[in-house]
Amino acid sequence: MISELSLLAAPDTAWWQAPWIAASGAAVLAIGMVIAVALSWALNLIALPGNWIAVGLMAIYAWLGPGDGRLGMGATPVVLAFVLAAIGEGLEFLAGAAGARRAGASRRATVYALGGSMLGAFLGAVVGLPIPILGPVLAALLFGGAGATVGAIYAEKTDGRPWRESWLIGKSAFWGRTLGTAGKAGVGALIVVVAFIAVLV
């Protein structure tokens, strides 16, 4: 009787350390990390460094998350994600620079194209297209390209360039922005797959 009362008076305070609770907590953390990496991927569509944010999230999980076991993440997936992010940046830079330089864009036009693409991509992601699931993604790509076109044309026209030259530069900005973002987003999708496989497969 005394022992039963003592158990009631001083319950086991380590109940949250039960193996099934610890395992479910780690699973929730792993799923949350993968979801956060997937959400950061979407930032690529509005010209933000989504891939690098994803790499940072994976590095934090590898550092603070489960050290071993099925839900643990070692250094290899993080290094692979880092390499993929660098490749994505290279693809975006080469596509954008090649298009703008080939058409003879000024530095001012390049800056305006970047600002226009960010604004256009954000608007496209909000408005979307009437296509299931892919609508916001495609709209962000297309509106981002359109925004880059408008920004580049505006910058060149206000610098005194003829309309035909400004239009050619704007068209190059569209294709550079669209292809660069598509390549970077494609690499970002691979980073999401790496994060998923590392902790959930």
Disulfide bonds with the S-S distance in Angstrom:
none
